[in-house]
């Protein structure tokens, strides 16, 4: 039987989603839990390969099991074999052709920045502490330069293995709750480090320190060296995957 689960996790203590030899990863821990139920190795596919330190509230994972499980029972059984910082929030059967990664139509990521002078200890794992003035209205306006089909060569790693660097961003939204700034990015897919590099570029532009001069120019020049380092991983969360 083919199954689909929604997975939430705190990624700070993990080296990302994908299994790596000798390293704790989300996939490695999940596979271990599933193997206890199956009595054999289980192959899992995630909608997005989150990087080291990145969180998820709505990661989607697909896999097959030999036994017929009811969704609620499967959720409870998997959670019973997972550490408390990784949780299955939903489980259900799907068509045998379903693939969590290849069938995904869109993803939404949230990035959080904490702007107060003193960092909240309750957000230290989930937000970038940036105790400087930010023009939120201007930041939101500049973020609109990302919307549409764009070549994001300047916003990924130099050795990115993607076949194309063009991605379509369908929405950028900015919300502020006191000192907490939330940036939401929705698109058909994202390159490695893309969201974190977009966030860092917006912040640098906001301070008048972006080497390319503007977000639009940075996109056009396709020069990774002009974008600077990505924002810290801990502020990023995969919120939702659409099918």
C-alpha positions as CSV (number, residue, x, y, z in Angstrom):
1,X,0.0,0.0,0.0
2,X,1.1,3.5,-0.8
3,X,1.0,6.1,2.0
4,X,1.4,9.9,2.3
5,X,2.2,11.5,5.6
6,X,2.5,15.2,6.7
7,X,5.6,15.7,8.8
8,X,6.5,18.5,11.2
9,X,10.0,18.8,12.7
10,X,12.5,21.1,14.5
11,X,15.5,20.9,12.2
12,X,18.1,22.5,14.4
13,X,19.7,19.3,15.6
14,X,19.6,17.6,12.2
15,X,21.7,17.7,9.0
16,X,18.7,18.3,6.8
17,X,16.2,15.9,5.3
18,X,18.4,13.6,3.2
19,X,20.2,10.6,4.6
20,X,24.0,11.2,5.1
21,X,26.4,8.7,6.3
22,X,27.2,9.2,10.0
23,X,25.0,12.2,10.4
24,X,21.5,12.6,12.1
25,X,19.0,13.5,9.4
26,X,15.2,13.6,9.3
27,X,15.0,10.9,6.6
28,X,17.3,8.6,8.5
29,X,15.2,8.9,11.7
30,X,11.9,8.5,9.9
31,X,13.2,5.5,7.9
32,X,14.3,3.8,11.2
33,X,10.8,4.3,12.6
34,X,9.1,2.9,9.5
35,X,11.4,-0.1,9.4
36,X,10.3,-1.0,12.9
37,X,6.7,-1.2,11.6
38,X,7.6,-3.0,8.3
39,X,10.3,-5.3,9.5
40,X,12.3,-4.3,6.4
41,X,13.9,-1.3,4.8
42,X,11.5,1.4,3.6
43,X,12.2,3.9,0.8
44,X,10.8,7.4,1.5
45,X,10.4,10.4,-0.8
46,X,9.9,14.0,0.6
47,X,8.4,16.9,-1.2
48,X,11.4,19.1,-0.4
49,X,15.0,18.3,0.7
50,X,15.2,20.8,3.5
51,X,18.8,21.7,4.5
52,X,20.6,21.4,7.8
53,X,18.9,23.4,10.5
54,X,15.7,24.1,8.5
55,X,12.3,23.3,10.0
56,X,9.0,22.0,8.6
57,X,5.4,22.2,9.6
58,X,4.0,20.7,6.4
59,X,6.6,18.4,4.8
60,X,5.0,15.7,2.8
61,X,6.5,12.2,2.5
62,X,5.4,9.2,0.5
63,X,6.4,5.5,0.9
64,X,5.0,2.0,0.5
65,X,4.3,-0.6,3.2
66,X,3.3,-4.2,2.9
67,X,0.6,-3.9,5.5
68,X,-2.8,-2.2,5.3
69,X,-2.8,0.7,7.8
70,X,-5.7,3.0,8.7
71,X,-4.4,6.6,8.6
72,X,-4.8,7.4,12.3
73,X,-3.3,4.1,13.5
74,X,-0.3,4.6,11.1
75,X,0.2,8.2,12.5
76,X,0.2,6.9,16.1
77,X,2.4,4.0,15.3
78,X,5.1,6.1,13.5
79,X,5.0,8.8,16.2
80,X,5.5,6.1,18.8
81,X,8.9,5.4,17.3
82,X,10.0,9.0,16.6
83,X,11.8,11.5,18.9
84,X,9.6,14.3,20.1
85,X,11.1,16.9,17.7
86,X,9.7,15.0,14.7
87,X,6.0,14.4,14.5
88,X,3.6,12.9,11.9
89,X,0.5,15.2,11.9
90,X,-1.5,13.3,9.3
91,X,-1.3,10.0,7.4
92,X,-3.5,8.5,4.7
93,X,-3.4,6.1,1.8
94,X,-2.8,7.4,-1.8
95,X,-2.8,6.1,-5.3
96,X,0.2,3.9,-6.1
97,X,1.4,6.5,-8.6
98,X,1.7,9.3,-6.1
99,X,5.1,10.7,-5.5
100,X,5.6,13.4,-2.8
101,X,8.3,15.3,-4.7
102,X,7.4,14.9,-8.4
103,X,3.6,15.5,-7.9
104,X,4.1,18.7,-5.9
105,X,2.7,21.8,-7.6
106,X,3.8,24.4,-5.2
107,X,5.5,25.1,-1.8
108,X,5.3,27.8,0.8
109,X,8.2,28.7,3.0
110,X,8.2,31.1,6.0
111,X,11.3,33.0,7.2
112,X,11.3,34.7,10.6
113,X,13.4,37.6,11.7
114,X,13.4,38.9,15.3
115,X,14.1,42.7,15.3
116,X,14.3,43.5,19.0
117,X,17.6,44.4,20.6
118,X,17.4,41.4,23.0
119,X,16.7,38.0,21.4
120,X,13.8,36.1,22.8
121,X,15.0,32.8,24.3
122,X,11.7,31.2,23.0
123,X,12.5,32.1,19.4
124,X,16.3,31.5,19.3
125,X,15.8,28.2,17.4
126,X,13.2,29.6,15.0
127,X,14.2,33.1,14.0
128,X,17.2,35.1,12.8
129,X,18.1,37.7,15.4
130,X,18.6,41.0,13.5
131,X,18.6,43.9,16.0
132,X,18.6,46.7,13.4
133,X,16.1,49.0,11.9
134,X,14.2,47.6,9.0
135,X,11.8,49.5,6.7
136,X,9.2,46.8,6.5
137,X,7.1,48.6,3.8
138,X,10.1,49.0,1.6
139,X,11.2,45.4,2.2
140,X,7.7,44.2,1.1
141,X,7.9,46.4,-2.0
142,X,11.3,45.1,-3.0
143,X,10.2,41.5,-2.4
144,X,7.7,41.8,-5.3
145,X,10.7,41.8,-7.7
146,X,10.9,38.1,-7.1
147,X,7.3,37.4,-8.3
148,X,7.0,35.7,-11.7
149,X,9.2,33.3,-13.7
150,X,12.8,34.3,-12.9
151,X,16.3,32.9,-13.4
152,X,17.5,32.6,-9.8
153,X,21.1,31.7,-10.6
154,X,22.3,34.4,-8.1
155,X,20.4,32.9,-5.3
156,X,21.7,29.3,-5.1
157,X,24.9,27.5,-4.5
158,X,27.6,27.6,-7.2
159,X,27.5,23.8,-7.6
160,X,23.8,23.5,-7.8
161,X,22.8,20.4,-9.8
162,X,19.4,21.7,-11.0
163,X,18.7,21.3,-14.7
164,X,17.4,24.9,-14.8
165,X,17.6,27.8,-12.5
166,X,14.3,29.3,-13.5
167,X,11.6,29.1,-10.9
168,X,8.2,30.8,-10.7
169,X,7.4,32.7,-7.5
170,X,3.6,33.2,-7.2
171,X,3.5,35.1,-4.0
172,X,5.7,37.1,-1.5
173,X,4.1,38.4,1.7
174,X,5.4,40.2,4.7
175,X,3.8,40.3,8.2
176,X,4.9,41.9,11.4
177,X,3.9,40.9,14.9
178,X,5.7,43.2,17.3
179,X,9.4,42.5,17.0
180,X,8.8,39.4,14.9
181,X,9.0,39.8,11.1
182,X,7.6,37.0,8.9
183,X,8.3,36.6,5.2
184,X,6.3,34.1,3.2
185,X,7.4,32.8,-0.2
186,X,5.2,30.7,-2.4
187,X,6.3,29.1,-5.7
188,X,6.4,26.1,-7.9
189,X,9.8,25.1,-6.5
190,X,13.0,26.5,-4.9
191,X,16.7,26.0,-5.5
192,X,19.1,25.0,-2.7
193,X,19.5,28.0,-0.4
194,X,17.2,30.1,-2.6
195,X,14.8,31.4,0.1
196,X,17.5,32.1,2.6
197,X,19.6,34.0,0.0
198,X,16.5,36.0,-1.1
199,X,15.9,37.0,2.5
200,X,19.5,38.0,3.1
201,X,19.5,40.1,-0.2
202,X,16.3,41.9,0.9
203,X,17.8,42.7,4.3
204,X,21.1,44.0,2.7
205,X,19.1,46.0,0.1
206,X,17.0,47.5,3.0
207,X,20.2,48.7,4.6
208,X,21.6,50.1,1.3
209,X,24.4,47.5,1.3
210,X,23.4,45.2,-1.6
211,X,26.3,45.0,-4.0
212,X,24.1,44.8,-7.1
213,X,22.3,47.9,-6.1
214,X,18.7,46.5,-6.3
215,X,16.9,43.1,-6.2
216,X,15.9,43.4,-9.9
217,X,19.5,44.1,-10.9
218,X,20.8,41.2,-8.8
219,X,18.3,38.9,-10.6
220,X,19.3,40.2,-14.0
221,X,23.1,39.9,-13.4
222,X,22.9,36.3,-12.3
223,X,26.1,36.7,-10.2
224,X,26.1,34.6,-7.0
225,X,29.0,36.7,-5.6
226,X,26.7,39.8,-5.5
227,X,24.1,38.2,-3.3
228,X,26.2,37.6,-0.2
229,X,25.8,34.8,2.4
230,X,22.3,33.3,3.0
231,X,20.3,34.1,6.1
232,X,20.7,31.6,8.9
233,X,18.9,28.2,8.5
234,X,17.0,28.4,11.8
235,X,14.7,31.1,10.6
236,X,13.3,29.0,7.7
237,X,10.3,26.6,7.8
238,X,8.6,24.6,5.0
239,X,5.0,25.5,5.8
240,X,2.9,23.8,3.1
241,X,3.1,21.7,-0.1
242,X,0.3,21.9,-2.7
243,X,-0.7,19.1,-5.0
